[in-house]
């Protein structure tokens, strides 16, 4: 699981970090409407509703196959579902891309409720 977490962090940095990846709008309005952005030279994409050039509702597909779907703020999932390539699913509310209120379903079918005490703003 540690390798998956490292891959996830690398993908988030790639998609949202200081060294912004280069995206190309391939359909629709990727600034203030419905559209689809693809990561140049990669399998990553962002699709859905955009406002001021940022995804606010829709789906992000990472090059490793992980899919985040729901509501976004600052290009980070705040409410929705994360589906990881290994079959793990996280559903609920997220803060800084971490599940803080919801549940995790593991590939073997077992589930775990998550409720973290959060200080500061909650989306």
Secondary structure as GFF3:
##gff-version 3
##sequence-region A 1 123
A	DSSP	alpha_helix	2	16	.	.	.	ID=ss1
A	DSSP	beta_strand	23	28	.	.	.	ID=ss2
A	DSSP	beta_strand	34	39	.	.	.	ID=ss3
A	DSSP	beta_strand	45	51	.	.	.	ID=ss4
A	DSSP	beta_strand	54	61	.	.	.	ID=ss5
A	DSSP	beta_strand	67	73	.	.	.	ID=ss6
A	DSSP	beta_strand	76	83	.	.	.	ID=ss7
A	DSSP	beta_strand	89	95	.	.	.	ID=ss8
A	DSSP	beta_strand	98	105	.	.	.	ID=ss9
A	DSSP	beta_strand	111	115	.	.	.	ID=ss10
###
